[in-house]
Amino acid sequence: MSSLFREARIDIAAITHNVATIVARMGVDVLAVVKANGYGHGSVAVANAALAGGATRLGVVDITEARQLREGGIEAPILAWLHDPDTDFREAADFGIRVGVSTPRQLDAAARAGVPAVHLNVDTGLGRNGAVESEWADLFAAAARYADEGAYSVEGIFSHLSGTSDEEDRQQGVRFSAAIDFAAQFGIDPPLRHLAATGGAWSLPELRFTMVRAGIGVYGLSPFGNRTSADLGLRPAMRLSAKVARVKRVAAGEGVSYGYLYRTRAETTLVLVPVGYADGIPRVLGAGAHVQIGGVLFPIAGRIAMDQFVVDVGDASVSAGDEVVLWGDPERGEPAVEEWADAAGTINYEVVTRLGNRPVRTYV
Ligand SMILES: Cc1ncc(COP(=O)(O)O)c(C=O)c1O
């Protein structure tokens, strides 16, 4: 029985296990990606668990996220890679945050602020914030100049894969190697060379260079549409549950929830689950998502509302206060995050990351 009205229970041991599994497979440094509140799991708790599992560094998107880790007591090296174009990096310097940079202007700001180290972000074919090839000479020249002046160390060079196909990812690897060679001509030889995230690093060892940035695998979820967590030896760390808020018996032919997408076929029992799209549950859910009550799976009936949805449990015996599991570890018979993702036409990343603040995170 769940003790909380809405609970996202995070299994810390699963995170540590997942990171240890990734570290063992990769054979290079692992930076654990804990951006977006640790993909919805809680960034500080995930960071501690990931470090215990053998990650040596943490990655976030911006300096605000990095500061939250420091304020949570995290002392490990943190890299932040997406910045306000007007940022002066003073906060990064104050909190000892490494910054990913891709323009001479950012290098200048990082030097003035006194950040401990920079990682040069090069675009090898994703079209996001890395420097494109025509900008590499200016970027590397500026980085070498500031490094010579002792402003910071150029600790890393990195890029990000599109994951379109193994072949296209390998081509990005070739361009990344070219960037590393070109940087060497400017006297830049950063020890941390990182291109791949969980998926690319899992399947293509040659793309691991000296470090990988692992996100989704840390949380025990698979980056592959055709391989489950269990196939990879990973354990989903989040279990989302709620208490049944109301149970009622209704007649055949009753419409359920907004727009009557569902009508009861026979006299049946409807169960109200107090979680909705305000909590991140996709409203566009199609067929296929189930919840588990008393060890049995039941389909969702009708539209997801802002705060609640309905489940038709037929003649099963369910009472108010019973625990409803929305997703967890399919190895325990719980619905998979991927089932919800498929039903909503999205990916497991989005389902867990969108989870709102009302479900209380608990850590076991
Ligand atoms: C730059 C960067 N590196 C690494 C990751 C982690 O990716 P994954 O969760 O697929 O391991 C992300 C996530 O989106 C990212 O944006």
Ligand as a Chemical Component Dictionary entry (heavy atoms), coordinates in Angstrom:
data_LIG
# 
_chem_comp.id                   LIG 
_chem_comp.type                 NON-POLYMER 
_chem_comp.pdbx_formal_charge   0 
_chem_comp.three_letter_code    LIG 
# 
loop_
_chem_comp_atom.comp_id 
_chem_comp_atom.atom_id 
_chem_comp_atom.alt_atom_id 
_chem_comp_atom.type_symbol 
_chem_comp_atom.charge 
_chem_comp_atom.model_Cartn_x 
_chem_comp_atom.model_Cartn_y 
_chem_comp_atom.model_Cartn_z 
_chem_comp_atom.pdbx_ordinal 
LIG C1 C1 C 0 24.997 17.162 -24.718 1  
LIG C2 C2 C 0 24.388 15.941 -24.124 2  
LIG N1 N1 N 0 25.184 14.947 -23.724 3  
LIG C3 C3 C 0 24.685 13.817 -23.183 4  
LIG C4 C4 C 0 23.333 13.633 -23.028 5  
LIG C5 C5 C 0 22.838 12.344 -22.442 6  
LIG O1 O1 O 0 22.168 11.572 -23.404 7  
LIG P1 P1 P 0 21.517 10.177 -23.044 8  
LIG O2 O2 O 0 20.435 10.474 -22.070 9  
LIG O3 O3 O 0 20.992 9.679  -24.343 10 
LIG O4 O4 O 0 22.584 9.302  -22.472 11 
LIG C6 C6 C 0 22.463 14.635 -23.446 12 
LIG C7 C7 C 0 21.011 14.449 -23.303 13 
LIG O5 O5 O 0 20.184 14.874 -24.026 14 
LIG C8 C8 C 0 23.003 15.831 -24.010 15 
LIG O6 O6 O 0 22.218 16.829 -24.427 16 
# 
loop_
_chem_comp_bond.comp_id 
_chem_comp_bond.atom_id_1 
_chem_comp_bond.atom_id_2 
_chem_comp_bond.value_order 
_chem_comp_bond.pdbx_ordinal 
LIG C1 C2 SING 1  
LIG C2 N1 SING 2  
LIG C2 C8 DOUB 3  
LIG N1 C3 DOUB 4  
LIG C3 C4 SING 5  
LIG C4 C5 SING 6  
LIG C4 C6 DOUB 7  
LIG C5 O1 SING 8  
LIG O1 P1 SING 9  
LIG P1 O2 DOUB 10 
LIG P1 O3 SING 11 
LIG P1 O4 SING 12 
LIG C6 C7 SING 13 
LIG C6 C8 SING 14 
LIG C7 O5 DOUB 15 
LIG C8 O6 SING 16 
# 
